[in-house]
Amino acid sequence: MVKEISVGNIKIGGDRPLVLVAGPCVIENEAATCAVPSVS
């Protein structure tokens, strides 16, 4: 059995489809880390 959790108003786990969380694998510095979310 997989536990269902909520992240904000999004539910993950349980009988829901697989969720992939991906992002930068390495944090180079604070400026680079803060710039990543602003790229669209």
PyMOL Python script that loads the backbone (N, CA, C, O; Angstrom):
from pymol import cmd

cmd.read_pdbstr("""\
ATOM      1  N   MET A   1       0.841  -1.185   0.000  1.00  0.00           N
ATOM      2  CA  MET A   1       0.000   0.000   0.000  1.00  0.00           C
ATOM      3  C   MET A   1       0.883   1.244   0.000  1.00  0.00           C
ATOM      4  O   MET A   1       1.845   1.336   0.763  1.00  0.00           O
ATOM      5  N   VAL A   2       0.549   2.189  -0.855  1.00  0.00           N
ATOM      6  CA  VAL A   2       1.301   3.435  -0.961  1.00  0.00           C
ATOM      7  C   VAL A   2       0.513   4.543  -0.274  1.00  0.00           C
ATOM      8  O   VAL A   2      -0.677   4.720  -0.534  1.00  0.00           O
ATOM      9  N   LYS A   3       1.169   5.273   0.586  1.00  0.00           N
ATOM     10  CA  LYS A   3       0.529   6.365   1.318  1.00  0.00           C
ATOM     11  C   LYS A   3       0.246   7.534   0.382  1.00  0.00           C
ATOM     12  O   LYS A   3       1.081   7.879  -0.455  1.00  0.00           O
ATOM     13  N   GLU A   4      -0.909   8.133   0.520  1.00  0.00           N
ATOM     14  CA  GLU A   4      -1.261   9.324  -0.254  1.00  0.00           C
ATOM     15  C   GLU A   4      -0.918  10.557   0.566  1.00  0.00           C
ATOM     16  O   GLU A   4      -1.248  10.644   1.748  1.00  0.00           O
ATOM     17  N   ILE A   5      -0.249  11.513  -0.080  1.00  0.00           N
ATOM     18  CA  ILE A   5       0.083  12.775   0.591  1.00  0.00           C
ATOM     19  C   ILE A   5      -0.423  13.940  -0.250  1.00  0.00           C
ATOM     20  O   ILE A   5      -0.701  13.786  -1.439  1.00  0.00           O
ATOM     21  N   SER A   6      -0.538  15.085   0.368  1.00  0.00           N
ATOM     22  CA  SER A   6      -0.938  16.296  -0.344  1.00  0.00           C
ATOM     23  C   SER A   6       0.210  17.292  -0.327  1.00  0.00           C
ATOM     24  O   SER A   6       0.850  17.513   0.701  1.00  0.00           O
ATOM     25  N   VAL A   7       0.454  17.884  -1.486  1.00  0.00           N
ATOM     26  CA  VAL A   7       1.428  18.955  -1.610  1.00  0.00           C
ATOM     27  C   VAL A   7       0.633  20.150  -2.118  1.00  0.00           C
ATOM     28  O   VAL A   7       0.337  20.253  -3.309  1.00  0.00           O
ATOM     29  N   GLY A   8       0.293  21.047  -1.203  1.00  0.00           N
ATOM     30  CA  GLY A   8      -0.646  22.123  -1.562  1.00  0.00           C
ATOM     31  C   GLY A   8      -1.989  21.479  -1.855  1.00  0.00           C
ATOM     32  O   GLY A   8      -2.513  20.739  -1.023  1.00  0.00           O
ATOM     33  N   ASN A   9      -2.551  21.746  -3.018  1.00  0.00           N
ATOM     34  CA  ASN A   9      -3.831  21.131  -3.372  1.00  0.00           C
ATOM     35  C   ASN A   9      -3.644  19.952  -4.329  1.00  0.00           C
ATOM     36  O   ASN A   9      -4.608  19.509  -4.954  1.00  0.00           O
ATOM     37  N   ILE A  10      -2.423  19.442  -4.450  1.00  0.00           N
ATOM     38  CA  ILE A  10      -2.114  18.313  -5.320  1.00  0.00           C
ATOM     39  C   ILE A  10      -1.931  17.071  -4.464  1.00  0.00           C
ATOM     40  O   ILE A  10      -1.180  17.089  -3.489  1.00  0.00           O
ATOM     41  N   LYS A  11      -2.620  15.986  -4.827  1.00  0.00           N
ATOM     42  CA  LYS A  11      -2.486  14.727  -4.105  1.00  0.00           C
ATOM     43  C   LYS A  11      -1.572  13.797  -4.891  1.00  0.00           C
ATOM     44  O   LYS A  11      -1.706  13.651  -6.106  1.00  0.00           O
ATOM     45  N   ILE A  12      -0.633  13.163  -4.171  1.00  0.00           N
ATOM     46  CA  ILE A  12       0.358  12.277  -4.756  1.00  0.00           C
ATOM     47  C   ILE A  12       0.315  10.947  -4.014  1.00  0.00           C
ATOM     48  O   ILE A  12       0.123  10.910  -2.799  1.00  0.00           O
ATOM     49  N   GLY A  13       0.493   9.864  -4.750  1.00  0.00           N
ATOM     50  CA  GLY A  13       0.541   8.539  -4.137  1.00  0.00           C
ATOM     51  C   GLY A  13      -0.812   7.861  -4.157  1.00  0.00           C
ATOM     52  O   GLY A  13      -1.704   8.249  -4.911  1.00  0.00           O
ATOM     53  N   GLY A  14      -0.956   6.845  -3.321  1.00  0.00           N
ATOM     54  CA  GLY A  14      -2.192   6.082  -3.307  1.00  0.00           C
ATOM     55  C   GLY A  14      -2.390   5.375  -4.640  1.00  0.00           C
ATOM     56  O   GLY A  14      -1.461   4.757  -5.160  1.00  0.00           O
ATOM     57  N   ASP A  15      -3.580   5.460  -5.188  1.00  0.00           N
ATOM     58  CA  ASP A  15      -3.892   4.834  -6.473  1.00  0.00           C
ATOM     59  C   ASP A  15      -3.707   5.799  -7.634  1.00  0.00           C
ATOM     60  O   ASP A  15      -4.120   5.501  -8.755  1.00  0.00           O
ATOM     61  N   ARG A  16      -3.101   6.936  -7.387  1.00  0.00           N
ATOM     62  CA  ARG A  16      -2.910   7.945  -8.436  1.00  0.00           C
ATOM     63  C   ARG A  16      -1.740   7.564  -9.331  1.00  0.00           C
ATOM     64  O   ARG A  16      -0.914   6.734  -8.950  1.00  0.00           O
ATOM     65  N   PRO A  17      -1.660   8.172 -10.540  1.00  0.00           N
ATOM     66  CA  PRO A  17      -0.540   7.883 -11.444  1.00  0.00           C
ATOM     67  C   PRO A  17       0.806   8.303 -10.848  1.00  0.00           C
ATOM     68  O   PRO A  17       0.868   9.120  -9.930  1.00  0.00           O
ATOM     69  N   LEU A  18       1.867   7.733 -11.384  1.00  0.00           N
ATOM     70  CA  LEU A  18       3.222   8.044 -10.960  1.00  0.00           C
ATOM     71  C   LEU A  18       3.516   9.531 -11.155  1.00  0.00           C
ATOM     72  O   LEU A  18       3.114  10.123 -12.156  1.00  0.00           O
ATOM     73  N   VAL A  19       4.216  10.126 -10.197  1.00  0.00           N
ATOM     74  CA  VAL A  19       4.624  11.529 -10.286  1.00  0.00           C
ATOM     75  C   VAL A  19       6.143  11.567 -10.315  1.00  0.00           C
ATOM     76  O   VAL A  19       6.803  10.941  -9.485  1.00  0.00           O
ATOM     77  N   LEU A  20       6.690  12.297 -11.264  1.00  0.00           N
ATOM     78  CA  LEU A  20       8.137  12.455 -11.370  1.00  0.00           C
ATOM     79  C   LEU A  20       8.492  13.874 -10.958  1.00  0.00           C
ATOM     80  O   LEU A  20       7.992  14.843 -11.530  1.00  0.00           O
ATOM     81  N   VAL A  21       9.351  13.987  -9.967  1.00  0.00           N
ATOM     82  CA  VAL A  21       9.834  15.286  -9.527  1.00  0.00           C
ATOM     83  C   VAL A  21      11.287  15.382  -9.975  1.00  0.00           C
ATOM     84  O   VAL A  21      12.127  14.594  -9.541  1.00  0.00           O
ATOM     85  N   ALA A  22      11.581  16.343 -10.843  1.00  0.00           N
ATOM     86  CA  ALA A  22      12.934  16.457 -11.387  1.00  0.00           C
ATOM     87  C   ALA A  22      13.408  17.896 -11.274  1.00  0.00           C
ATOM     88  O   ALA A  22      12.605  18.827 -11.207  1.00  0.00           O
ATOM     89  N   GLY A  23      14.682  18.057 -11.254  1.00  0.00           N
ATOM     90  CA  GLY A  23      15.235  19.405 -11.160  1.00  0.00           C
ATOM     91  C   GLY A  23      16.729  19.361 -11.265  1.00  0.00           C
ATOM     92  O   GLY A  23      17.298  18.336 -11.642  1.00  0.00           O
ATOM     93  N   PRO A  24      17.376  20.451 -10.939  1.00  0.00           N
ATOM     94  CA  PRO A  24      18.831  20.472 -11.024  1.00  0.00           C
ATOM     95  C   PRO A  24      19.441  19.463 -10.049  1.00  0.00           C
ATOM     96  O   PRO A  24      19.005  19.350  -8.903  1.00  0.00           O
ATOM     97  N   CYS A  25      20.438  18.743 -10.512  1.00  0.00           N
ATOM     98  CA  CYS A  25      21.075  17.721  -9.681  1.00  0.00           C
ATOM     99  C   CYS A  25      22.203  18.297  -8.826  1.00  0.00           C
ATOM    100  O   CYS A  25      22.618  17.691  -7.838  1.00  0.00           O
ATOM    101  N   VAL A  26      22.688  19.464  -9.215  1.00  0.00           N
ATOM    102  CA  VAL A  26      23.812  20.065  -8.505  1.00  0.00           C
ATOM    103  C   VAL A  26      23.489  21.531  -8.231  1.00  0.00           C
ATOM    104  O   VAL A  26      23.010  22.250  -9.107  1.00  0.00           O
ATOM    105  N   ILE A  27      23.754  21.949  -7.027  1.00  0.00           N
ATOM    106  CA  ILE A  27      23.592  23.369  -6.696  1.00  0.00           C
ATOM    107  C   ILE A  27      24.968  24.003  -6.774  1.00  0.00           C
ATOM    108  O   ILE A  27      25.842  23.720  -5.955  1.00  0.00           O
ATOM    109  N   GLU A  28      25.154  24.872  -7.777  1.00  0.00           N
ATOM    110  CA  GLU A  28      26.464  25.492  -7.975  1.00  0.00           C
ATOM    111  C   GLU A  28      26.671  26.660  -7.017  1.00  0.00           C
ATOM    112  O   GLU A  28      27.703  26.757  -6.355  1.00  0.00           O
ATOM    113  N   ASN A  29      25.675  27.545  -6.952  1.00  0.00           N
ATOM    114  CA  ASN A  29      25.766  28.689  -6.054  1.00  0.00           C
ATOM    115  C   ASN A  29      24.362  29.257  -5.867  1.00  0.00           C
ATOM    116  O   ASN A  29      23.426  28.836  -6.547  1.00  0.00           O
ATOM    117  N   GLU A  30      24.215  30.194  -4.963  1.00  0.00           N
ATOM    118  CA  GLU A  30      22.895  30.741  -4.653  1.00  0.00           C
ATOM    119  C   GLU A  30      22.255  31.417  -5.865  1.00  0.00           C
ATOM    120  O   GLU A  30      21.058  31.247  -6.098  1.00  0.00           O
ATOM    121  N   ALA A  31      23.021  32.170  -6.632  1.00  0.00           N
ATOM    122  CA  ALA A  31      22.461  32.884  -7.793  1.00  0.00           C
ATOM    123  C   ALA A  31      21.921  31.904  -8.838  1.00  0.00           C
ATOM    124  O   ALA A  31      20.840  32.118  -9.387  1.00  0.00           O
ATOM    125  N   ALA A  32      22.666  30.834  -9.116  1.00  0.00           N
ATOM    126  CA  ALA A  32      22.221  29.838 -10.087  1.00  0.00           C
ATOM    127  C   ALA A  32      20.973  29.122  -9.592  1.00  0.00           C
ATOM    128  O   ALA A  32      20.047  28.872 -10.364  1.00  0.00           O
ATOM    129  N   THR A  33      20.948  28.793  -8.309  1.00  0.00           N
ATOM    130  CA  THR A  33      19.802  28.102  -7.720  1.00  0.00           C
ATOM    131  C   THR A  33      18.554  28.975  -7.794  1.00  0.00           C
ATOM    132  O   THR A  33      17.478  28.465  -8.105  1.00  0.00           O
ATOM    133  N   CYS A  34      18.659  30.234  -7.526  1.00  0.00           N
ATOM    134  CA  CYS A  34      17.512  31.153  -7.565  1.00  0.00           C
ATOM    135  C   CYS A  34      17.081  31.458  -8.993  1.00  0.00           C
ATOM    136  O   CYS A  34      15.924  31.815  -9.215  1.00  0.00           O
ATOM    137  N   ALA A  35      17.972  31.330  -9.963  1.00  0.00           N
ATOM    138  CA  ALA A  35      17.634  31.629 -11.367  1.00  0.00           C
ATOM    139  C   ALA A  35      16.843  30.500 -12.016  1.00  0.00           C
ATOM    140  O   ALA A  35      16.066  30.757 -12.935  1.00  0.00           O
ATOM    141  N   VAL A  36      17.015  29.260 -11.571  1.00  0.00           N
ATOM    142  CA  VAL A  36      16.361  28.111 -12.203  1.00  0.00           C
ATOM    143  C   VAL A  36      14.847  28.236 -12.226  1.00  0.00           C
ATOM    144  O   VAL A  36      14.261  28.013 -13.285  1.00  0.00           O
ATOM    145  N   PRO A  37      14.166  28.580 -11.129  1.00  0.00           N
ATOM    146  CA  PRO A  37      12.692  28.668 -11.188  1.00  0.00           C
ATOM    147  C   PRO A  37      12.177  29.757 -12.113  1.00  0.00           C
ATOM    148  O   PRO A  37      11.024  29.692 -12.541  1.00  0.00           O
ATOM    149  N   SER A  38      12.990  30.758 -12.437  1.00  0.00           N
ATOM    150  CA  SER A  38      12.509  31.849 -13.281  1.00  0.00           C
ATOM    151  C   SER A  38      12.628  31.536 -14.768  1.00  0.00           C
ATOM    152  O   SER A  38      12.139  32.306 -15.594  1.00  0.00           O
ATOM    153  N   VAL A  39      13.269  30.421 -15.128  1.00  0.00           N
ATOM    154  CA  VAL A  39      13.389  30.020 -16.530  1.00  0.00           C
ATOM    155  C   VAL A  39      12.108  29.326 -16.950  1.00  0.00           C
ATOM    156  O   VAL A  39      11.653  28.399 -16.280  1.00  0.00           O
ATOM    157  N   SER A  40      11.522  29.768 -18.053  1.00  0.00           N
ATOM    158  CA  SER A  40      10.277  29.120 -18.504  1.00  0.00           C
ATOM    159  C   SER A  40      10.360  28.689 -19.940  1.00  0.00           C
ATOM    160  O   SER A  40       9.401  28.129 -20.472  1.00  0.00           O
TER     161      SER A  40
END
""", "prot")
cmd.dss("prot")
cmd.show_as("cartoon", "prot")
cmd.util.cbc("prot")
cmd.orient("prot")
